[in-house]
Amino acid sequence: MNHSGLTSITIENFKGIGAPVTVPLRPITLLFGANSAGKSTIIQALQYAWEVLENRNPDVDRTRLGGEVIDLGGFRNLVHQHDLDREIKITLEYQGKLMNEPYLLPEIFYSEIKQELCAWGDVPDINEWVDIDRFSVQIITAWDALQSRAVIRSYAVGLNGTLFAQSQTLSDGTSALSVKPEHPVFNQEADDARDEYAIAVMDSTAEMFSNPMNFLLAYARQSDENKCRLIEALKDTEENRQKGNDNMAGDFGDGVPSEAQTYPIQVGSTIPEWGRMLTPSLITEDTDGNPGQTHFNEEVISLISQVVVGAGETIVKDLRGLRYLGPLRKVPNRLHAVPLHSESARWANGLGAWDALLRSTPVEEDGPSLVERCSDYLHDTLGLQYTLRREDRIHLPANSELFARLQLMATRFEETEGDELRRLVSEIEALNRTPVVQLHDEKNDVDVDSMDIGVGVSQTLPVVVGAVEPNCTIFAVEQPELHIHPAVQVNLADIFLREVLEEGKKPRLFLLETHSEHLVLRIMRRMRETAEGALPEAFPQVKPEDVAILYVEPSDTGTQIIEIPVTEDGEFDRPWPRGFFPERARELM
């Protein structure tokens, strides 16, 4: 099965990770390793990336997803070995198409082919004429000694494994975007008229970013100050030429990066503003001042925006659905009330799962409700003795006038008029309702509250809810097996497999930090049954590409990740490092 979504995260200089470490991510990703080996670092790196991309915050302490459970301590604490000369680098690789958000063209069209192909006013969707199967976003944060604060140093986008564009924060605080004109995307062959238009725009892009004169003239027109800087740069260039160095780009300072054939445009911020086209301020017209070229340049920027903004926005959208569930889950009290506004941070201590149950609708149009599905999993799949139901309760104070009228009506029920009864019912229905998740002990046929159930059930229920909750795109859990019997652990693995692999399920990622041998044994059994054609009825096929089993351990250069490959027959394809999971064998000797 080909999966779309995040496929890897590469981390450098973040907490215990020094040298770059690439973590493969598959629908089911299991993180094993000794205590304090660095497993949680991977989950925290995802949260840090979200804070930088969504909130432009490189100096995070408490994350909006980690709540009271995670305190990163800011950049000084996060950077590897607390070395402020290092840069934190995080790269997120994504399999699939760019987010299809059209960026509008200017209203005026000058080219006949544009009038023919784009009369509706939209730039062609880049996914339609460029074969994009994967892309990446890299963020770099660093410590600015002059400002004594953490800054976002760089935002870069790659297409199909090659750098496409990079936005950098300059020393004066402004941001400049550089596009690589040699990228293969600018060397497409046109198959039809629509492609010809797209290629024409890309050719213009390549010319615009590879011709230094176009850039320099546009830059000089911006202001007298820019003109003076250009003159000074030219003087310096002549001096350097005489010294055997005619690379002007390297001596132009902030304005031009040193890489050959790459010329920047000034943009509003290093991290793009999601949902909006880039707004460059340098490229405004061609060298002849042709207003038509002004709009053509805007088209170019619009197409570049689909990549630069679209790539980041696609990944941010996935990260917005990240639910982090910590290793210790709180149990709600008997009067648990859902907050007025949904808070992702409440998932960290487990209360977000109860909130999700309370917010869910009693009946779904396209199938069982969230509560019904979780109830079935608890009772039927995990074999626990509890079911769930959601109900609304009305609070009627015993000393209220309405309650007194009800008591009076009860004493003279036969004399009560129908109209009076209807009025009372109407008043009761108008009272505020409180949603409640009611657990039912099926074995003893009695309703119980969350405070009355065993700790294993209370710790497992948030795991089940997170696996099912429709808005959760990435479910990161520490110790999902906490406090539950091995027989329940293996069945929990079946829930994870069903929720990511069943036909029609949206792409999701389960990142499970665990010590459970039973989880991985059940997953390998389902692989073996897939290969043998012996799966239970209606159970989805499980193949090696659906699962990543990772072992995390410290090394001389920091935390390292070792992948344990699994064969189609459900067997480990290499020994576990340092004999992980040898305990069972030793105890039997």
Secondary structure, 3 states (H helix, E strand, C coil): CCCCEEEEEEEECECCECCCEEEECCCEEEEEECCCCCHHHHHHHHHHHHHHHHHCCCCCCECCCCCCCCECCCHHHHEHHHCCCCCEEEEEEEECCCCCCCCECCCCCCCHHHHHHCCCCECCCHHHHCCCCEEEEEEEEEEECCCCEEEEEEEEEEECCEEEEEEEECCCCCEEEEECCCCHHHHCCCCCHHHHHHHHHHHHHHHHHHCHHHHHHHHHCCCHHHHHHHHHHHHHHHHHHHCCCCCHHHHCCCCCCCCCCCCEEEECCCCCCCCCCCCCCCCCCCCCCCHHHHHHHHHHHHHHHHHHHHHHHHHHHHHHCEEEECCCCCCCCCCCCCCCCCCHHHHCCCHHHHHHHHHCCCCECCECCHHHHHHHHHHHHCCCCEEEEEEEEECCCCCCHHHHHHHHHHHCHHHCCHHHHHHHHHHHHCCCEEEEEEEEECCCCEEECHHHCCHHHHHHHHHHHHHHCCCCCEEEEECCCCCCCHHHHHHHHHHHHHHHHCCCCCCCEEEEECCCHHHHHHHHHHHHHHHHCCCCCCCCCCCHHHEEEEEEEEECCEEEEEECCECCCCCECCCCHHHCCCHHHHHHC
